[in-house]
Amino acid sequence: MAEYKRAIELDPADGDAHRRLGLAYSSTGQSELALAAFRRAVEVDPKHFRNFHALGAYYFLASDFGAAAEHFRQAVALEPEEPNARRVLGTAYLNMGASGRRRLSSEPPSRFRKRRPR
């Protein structure tokens, strides 16, 4: 963690360092510090897919599926071809119940289609 904190001291606008610090906090069970770091990563670098993905994953694991869906939607908007973000977004919607299923049915279809066996 010290390396990420030092990187942030040198460049407070380094979203990647904030995200990695959040991952380090998360791996040691420091969830409030992890959340703060993930939020800061999105704040300083709102065009980076991984920042939204990490924040969405945090909320998903905390069972806050509405917040998870919000951040995974933003991740998908930044990287529409990224299949994992679409999968977790759909799962978050399903976990939200009826309102999530309505949202899921209104999402544009994925470009990733299963191929039929030949």
Phi and psi in degrees as GROMACS dihedral restraints (atoms count N, CA, C in turn):
[ dihedral_restraints ]
;  ai    aj    ak    al  type     phi  dphi    fc
    3     4     5     6     1   -60.1    20    10
    4     5     6     7     1   -35.9    20    10
    6     7     8     9     1   -64.6    20    10
    7     8     9    10     1   -41.4    20    10
    9    10    11    12     1   -69.6    20    10
   10    11    12    13     1   -38.9    20    10
   12    13    14    15     1   -63.4    20    10
   13    14    15    16     1   -40.3    20    10
   15    16    17    18     1   -65.8    20    10
   16    17    18    19     1   -41.8    20    10
   18    19    20    21     1   -60.7    20    10
   19    20    21    22     1   -39.2    20    10
   21    22    23    24     1   -69.1    20    10
   22    23    24    25     1   -37.0    20    10
   24    25    26    27     1   -59.9    20    10
   25    26    27    28     1   -42.0    20    10
   27    28    29    30     1   -72.8    20    10
   28    29    30    31     1   -34.0    20    10
   30    31    32    33     1  -146.0    20    10
   31    32    33    34     1    89.2    20    10
   33    34    35    36     1   -61.1    20    10
   34    35    36    37     1   -17.3    20    10
   36    37    38    39     1   -93.0    20    10
   37    38    39    40     1    13.5    20    10
   39    40    41    42     1   -84.2    20    10
   40    41    42    43     1    93.4    20    10
   42    43    44    45     1   -61.3    20    10
   43    44    45    46     1   -34.9    20    10
   45    46    47    48     1   -63.2    20    10
   46    47    48    49     1   -40.7    20    10
   48    49    50    51     1   -66.0    20    10
   49    50    51    52     1   -40.3    20    10
   51    52    53    54     1   -63.0    20    10
   52    53    54    55     1   -43.5    20    10
   54    55    56    57     1   -63.6    20    10
   55    56    57    58     1   -44.9    20    10
   57    58    59    60     1   -64.8    20    10
   58    59    60    61     1   -36.4    20    10
   60    61    62    63     1   -63.2    20    10
   61    62    63    64     1   -41.6    20    10
   63    64    65    66     1   -60.5    20    10
   64    65    66    67     1   -41.6    20    10
   66    67    68    69     1   -63.8    20    10
   67    68    69    70     1   -39.6    20    10
   69    70    71    72     1   -65.1    20    10
   70    71    72    73     1   -45.0    20    10
   72    73    74    75     1   -60.8    20    10
   73    74    75    76     1   -43.5    20    10
   75    76    77    78     1   -61.2    20    10
   76    77    78    79     1   -40.5    20    10
   78    79    80    81     1   -69.6    20    10
   79    80    81    82     1   -17.2    20    10
   81    82    83    84     1  -106.0    20    10
   82    83    84    85     1    11.9    20    10
   84    85    86    87     1    79.0    20    10
   85    86    87    88     1    12.5    20    10
   87    88    89    90     1   -93.5    20    10
   88    89    90    91     1    71.2    20    10
   90    91    92    93     1   -65.6    20    10
   91    92    93    94     1   -36.5    20    10
   93    94    95    96     1   -67.4    20    10
   94    95    96    97     1   -39.3    20    10
   96    97    98    99     1   -68.7    20    10
   97    98    99   100     1   -36.3    20    10
   99   100   101   102     1   -61.7    20    10
  100   101   102   103     1   -47.5    20    10
  102   103   104   105     1   -59.6    20    10
  103   104   105   106     1   -43.9    20    10
  105   106   107   108     1   -61.8    20    10
  106   107   108   109     1   -41.3    20    10
  108   109   110   111     1   -67.9    20    10
  109   110   111   112     1   -41.7    20    10
  111   112   113   114     1   -64.1    20    10
  112   113   114   115     1   -42.2    20    10
  114   115   116   117     1   -62.7    20    10
  115   116   117   118     1   -40.5    20    10
  117   118   119   120     1   -65.4    20    10
  118   119   120   121     1   -38.2    20    10
  120   121   122   123     1   -59.6    20    10
  121   122   123   124     1   -44.5    20    10
  123   124   125   126     1   -66.5    20    10
  124   125   126   127     1   -38.5    20    10
  126   127   128   129     1   -64.1    20    10
  127   128   129   130     1   -45.7    20    10
  129   130   131   132     1   -83.9    20    10
  130   131   132   133     1   -20.7    20    10
  132   133   134   135     1  -141.0    20    10
  133   134   135   136     1    74.0    20    10
  135   136   137   138     1   -76.4    20    10
  136   137   138   139     1     2.4    20    10
  138   139   140   141     1  -107.4    20    10
  139   140   141   142     1     8.9    20    10
  141   142   143   144     1  -102.1    20    10
  142   143   144   145     1   115.8    20    10
  144   145   146   147     1   -51.2    20    10
  145   146   147   148     1   -46.5    20    10
  147   148   149   150     1   -63.2    20    10
  148   149   150   151     1   -29.1    20    10
  150   151   152   153     1   -66.3    20    10
  151   152   153   154     1   -45.9    20    10
  153   154   155   156     1   -67.3    20    10
  154   155   156   157     1   -37.2    20    10
  156   157   158   159     1   -62.2    20    10
  157   158   159   160     1   -45.8    20    10
  159   160   161   162     1   -64.1    20    10
  160   161   162   163     1   -43.2    20    10
  162   163   164   165     1   -67.1    20    10
  163   164   165   166     1   -40.2    20    10
  165   166   167   168     1   -62.4    20    10
  166   167   168   169     1   -41.3    20    10
  168   169   170   171     1   -64.3    20    10
  169   170   171   172     1   -39.2    20    10
  171   172   173   174     1   -57.7    20    10
  172   173   174   175     1   -50.8    20    10
  174   175   176   177     1   -65.3    20    10
  175   176   177   178     1   -37.6    20    10
  177   178   179   180     1   -61.3    20    10
  178   179   180   181     1   -46.8    20    10
  180   181   182   183     1   -66.6    20    10
  181   182   183   184     1   -23.8    20    10
  183   184   185   186     1   -87.4    20    10
  184   185   186   187     1     5.2    20    10
  186   187   188   189     1    63.6    20    10
  187   188   189   190     1    24.0    20    10
  189   190   191   192     1   -96.9    20    10
  190   191   192   193     1    79.9    20    10
  192   193   194   195     1   -70.6    20    10
  193   194   195   196     1   -28.6    20    10
  195   196   197   198     1   -64.6    20    10
  196   197   198   199     1   -47.8    20    10
  198   199   200   201     1   -66.5    20    10
  199   200   201   202     1   -38.6    20    10
  201   202   203   204     1   -60.2    20    10
  202   203   204   205     1   -46.6    20    10
  204   205   206   207     1   -61.1    20    10
  205   206   207   208     1   -42.1    20    10
  207   208   209   210     1   -57.4    20    10
  208   209   210   211     1   -45.2    20    10
  210   211   212   213     1   -77.5    20    10
  211   212   213   214     1   -33.5    20    10
  213   214   215   216     1   -69.8    20    10
  214   215   216   217     1   -31.8    20    10
  216   217   218   219     1   -60.2    20    10
  217   218   219   220     1   -42.9    20    10
  219   220   221   222     1   -67.2    20    10
  220   221   222   223     1   -37.5    20    10
  222   223   224   225     1   -63.2    20    10
  223   224   225   226     1   -44.1    20    10
  225   226   227   228     1   -64.6    20    10
  226   227   228   229     1   -36.6    20    10
  228   229   230   231     1   -62.3    20    10
  229   230   231   232     1   -34.9    20    10
  231   232   233   234     1   -79.0    20    10
  232   233   234   235     1   -34.7    20    10
  234   235   236   237     1  -133.8    20    10
  235   236   237   238     1    76.7    20    10
  237   238   239   240     1   -61.9    20    10
  238   239   240   241     1   -20.9    20    10
  240   241   242   243     1   -93.4    20    10
  241   242   243   244     1     2.6    20    10
  243   244   245   246     1   -82.2    20    10
  244   245   246   247     1   109.5    20    10
  246   247   248   249     1   -70.0    20    10
  247   248   249   250     1   -33.1    20    10
  249   250   251   252     1   -64.8    20    10
  250   251   252   253     1   -42.6    20    10
  252   253   254   255     1   -63.0    20    10
  253   254   255   256     1   -39.8    20    10
  255   256   257   258     1   -64.6    20    10
  256   257   258   259     1   -40.9    20    10
  258   259   260   261     1   -63.2    20    10
  259   260   261   262     1   -47.4    20    10
  261   262   263   264     1   -69.3    20    10
  262   263   264   265     1   -35.4    20    10
  264   265   266   267     1   -59.2    20    10
  265   266   267   268     1   -47.3    20    10
  267   268   269   270     1   -60.9    20    10
  268   269   270   271     1   -41.6    20    10
  270   271   272   273     1   -65.1    20    10
  271   272   273   274     1   -38.8    20    10
  273   274   275   276     1   -62.4    20    10
  274   275   276   277     1   -44.3    20    10
  276   277   278   279     1   -59.0    20    10
  277   278   279   280     1   -45.5    20    10
  279   280   281   282     1   -61.9    20    10
  280   281   282   283     1   -37.9    20    10
  282   283   284   285     1   -71.8    20    10
  283   284   285   286     1   -17.1    20    10
  285   286   287   288     1   -78.8    20    10
  286   287   288   289     1   -11.8    20    10
  288   289   290   291     1    89.2    20    10
  289   290   291   292     1  -148.1    20    10
  291   292   293   294     1   -60.3    20    10
  292   293   294   295     1   -42.1    20    10
  294   295   296   297     1   -64.9    20    10
  295   296   297   298     1   -36.9    20    10
  297   298   299   300     1   -68.7    20    10
  298   299   300   301     1   -38.4    20    10
  300   301   302   303     1   -65.6    20    10
  301   302   303   304     1   -35.9    20    10
  303   304   305   306     1   -63.6    20    10
  304   305   306   307     1   -41.9    20    10
  306   307   308   309     1   -65.5    20    10
  307   308   309   310     1   -40.5    20    10
  309   310   311   312     1   -60.2    20    10
  310   311   312   313     1   -40.8    20    10
  312   313   314   315     1   -70.8    20    10
  313   314   315   316     1   -17.8    20    10
  315   316   317   318     1   -95.2    20    10
  316   317   318   319     1    -7.1    20    10
  318   319   320   321     1   -70.5    20    10
  319   320   321   322     1   144.3    20    10
  321   322   323   324     1   -64.1    20    10
  322   323   324   325     1   146.3    20    10
  324   325   326   327     1   -65.8    20    10
  325   326   327   328     1   151.1    20    10
  327   328   329   330     1   -73.1    20    10
  328   329   330   331     1   148.9    20    10
  330   331   332   333     1   -76.4    20    10
  331   332   333   334     1   -12.6    20    10
  333   334   335   336     1   -86.8    20    10
  334   335   336   337     1   110.2    20    10
  336   337   338   339     1  -113.5    20    10
  337   338   339   340     1   144.3    20    10
  339   340   341   342     1   -70.0    20    10
  340   341   342   343     1   135.0    20    10
  342   343   344   345     1   -81.4    20    10
  343   344   345   346     1   141.4    20    10
  345   346   347   348     1   -78.9    20    10
  346   347   348   349     1   140.5    20    10
  348   349   350   351     1   -63.2    20    10
  349   350   351   352     1   144.8    20    10
